Amino acid sequence: MRRSHFPLLLIVLACGCTAFPQIKRISAESKTSKASGDSPMSQLGVALPAMKPGDDRELKIIAADQMTKHAYWSEAVELYSQAESMAPKKPKLDAQLAPALAGAGQFPESIQRYRRLIKDDPKNVALVSNLAYTIMESGDPVSAETEYRHALTIDPHYENAAVNLGLLLARQRRYEEALALLVPAIGESAAHHNLGVVAIDCGDEATARQAFSHAASLPSAPKATQEFLAALSDSGPALR
């Protein structure tokens, strides 16, 4: 059969929180400064506020904040770290460095910062969910599942944890467990559509076809569902 390369895009990608936004998966070129003769800050074109003498630490934090907004994770980590070292008696910049380190792919350091934040605020479900996401990105799905389930014991209705755990379970072909989390969080049609996308990524076209067919039978089915179904039909191309 002919093969067609569909972009494997999920309808719902939950990987953030209100308190400390978690970093989305990023491409290699996003982790470093974009190719240009300019420095990252000159590309941003951000007017920084006038600073008083002795405000170097705050200036570095402001600059680092701008780096994070534009996915210059390594530069942000460097600036936050410099600012932190300039005032060792002040509270550490864990809330800023935890997601920035994750974005830069420095997962052990990020996880350490998240755990320190959670120690001071153990009921903060957003922090626990972000820790789980970072652990998942580091390549440890077993520990990530443990932390996601911990987040859901704090708040059983916390959507980000439920969706990300559901997708994590789906990638392990634990489809029924995945649906039990996804359906209440994002609705039946979106849940089955997302399951179908993950099943394609896992090479499980039979499950993908079943999931897309179920999604398509519902009135709120995503538009892309029919496109995937057509590609999965016996006379159409296979997906991988």
Backbone hydrogen bonds, N-H to C=O, Kabsch-Sander energy under -0.5 kcal/mol:
donor,donor_aa,acceptor,acceptor_aa,energy
4,S,238,A,-1.8
6,F,4,S,-1.1
9,L,7,P,-1.8
10,L,8,L,-0.5
15,C,13,L,-0.7
30,S,27,S,-0.8
31,K,27,S,-0.7
31,K,28,A,-1.1
32,T,29,E,-0.7
43,Q,39,S,-1.7
44,L,40,P,-1.8
45,G,41,M,-1.4
46,V,41,M,-0.6
48,L,46,V,-0.7
55,D,52,K,-1.9
59,L,55,D,-2.3
60,K,56,D,-2.2
61,I,57,R,-1.9
62,I,58,E,-2.6
63,A,59,L,-2.5
64,A,60,K,-2.6
65,D,61,I,-2.5
66,Q,62,I,-1.7
67,M,63,A,-1.8
68,T,64,A,-2.2
69,K,65,D,-1.5
70,H,66,Q,-0.9
70,H,67,M,-0.8
71,A,68,T,-1.2
72,Y,67,M,-2.7
73,W,71,A,-1.3
74,S,31,K,-1.1
76,A,72,Y,-2.3
77,V,73,W,-2.7
78,E,74,S,-2.1
79,L,75,E,-2.3
80,Y,76,A,-2.9
81,S,77,V,-2.5
82,Q,78,E,-2.2
83,A,79,L,-2.6
84,E,80,Y,-2.6
85,S,81,S,-2.2
86,M,82,Q,-1.2
87,A,83,A,-0.6
87,A,84,E,-1.0
90,K,87,A,-1.8
94,D,92,K,-0.8
97,L,93,L,-2.9
98,A,94,D,-2.8
100,A,96,Q,-1.3
101,L,97,L,-3.0
102,A,98,A,-1.6
103,G,99,P,-2.4
104,A,100,A,-1.7
105,G,102,A,-1.5
106,Q,101,L,-2.8
107,F,105,G,-1.4
110,S,106,Q,-2.1
111,I,107,F,-3.0
112,Q,108,P,-2.0
113,R,109,E,-2.0
114,Y,110,S,-2.6
115,R,111,I,-2.6
116,R,112,Q,-1.7
117,L,113,R,-2.2
118,I,114,Y,-2.6
119,K,115,R,-2.0
120,D,116,R,-1.2
121,D,117,L,-1.1
124,N,121,D,-1.9
125,V,123,K,-1.2
128,V,124,N,-1.9
129,S,125,V,-2.6
130,N,126,A,-2.4
131,L,127,L,-2.5
132,A,128,V,-2.2
133,Y,129,S,-2.3
134,T,130,N,-2.4
135,I,131,L,-2.6
136,M,132,A,-2.5
137,E,133,Y,-2.5
138,S,134,T,-1.5
139,G,136,M,-1.5
140,D,135,I,-1.7
144,A,140,D,-2.1
145,E,141,P,-2.4
146,T,142,V,-1.7
147,E,143,S,-2.0
148,Y,144,A,-2.6
149,R,145,E,-2.5
150,H,146,T,-1.8
151,A,147,E,-2.5
152,L,148,Y,-2.0
153,T,149,R,-1.1
153,T,150,H,-0.6
154,I,150,H,-1.3
155,D,151,A,-2.2
158,Y,155,D,-2.0
159,E,157,H,-0.9
162,A,158,Y,-2.0
163,V,159,E,-3.1
164,N,160,N,-2.4
165,L,161,A,-2.4
166,G,162,A,-2.3
167,L,163,V,-2.6
168,L,164,N,-2.1
169,L,165,L,-2.7
170,A,166,G,-2.3
171,R,167,L,-2.0
172,Q,168,L,-0.7
172,Q,169,L,-0.8
173,R,170,A,-2.0
174,R,169,L,-2.5
175,Y,173,R,-1.1
178,A,174,R,-2.1
179,L,175,Y,-2.7
180,A,176,E,-1.9
181,L,177,E,-0.9
181,L,178,A,-0.9
182,L,178,A,-2.7
183,V,179,L,-2.4
185,A,181,L,-1.1
186,I,182,L,-3.0
187,G,182,L,-0.6
187,G,183,V,-1.9
191,A,187,G,-2.1
192,H,188,E,-2.4
193,H,189,S,-2.4
194,N,190,A,-2.7
195,L,191,A,-2.2
196,G,192,H,-2.3
197,V,193,H,-2.1
198,V,194,N,-2.4
199,A,195,L,-2.6
200,I,196,G,-2.1
201,D,197,V,-2.0
202,C,198,V,-1.6
203,G,200,I,-1.7
204,D,199,A,-3.0
205,E,203,G,-1.0
208,A,204,D,-1.9
209,R,205,E,-2.7
210,Q,206,A,-2.0
211,A,207,T,-2.7
212,F,208,A,-2.8
213,S,209,R,-2.3
214,H,210,Q,-2.1
215,A,211,A,-2.4
216,A,212,F,-2.8
217,S,213,S,-1.2
218,L,215,A,-1.5
221,A,218,L,-1.5
225,T,222,P,-1.5
226,Q,223,K,-0.7
227,E,223,K,-0.6
228,F,224,A,-2.2
229,L,225,T,-2.4
230,A,226,Q,-2.4
231,A,227,E,-1.8
232,L,228,F,-1.6
233,S,229,L,-0.6
233,S,230,A,-0.8
236,G,233,S,-1.4
238,A,2,R,-2.1
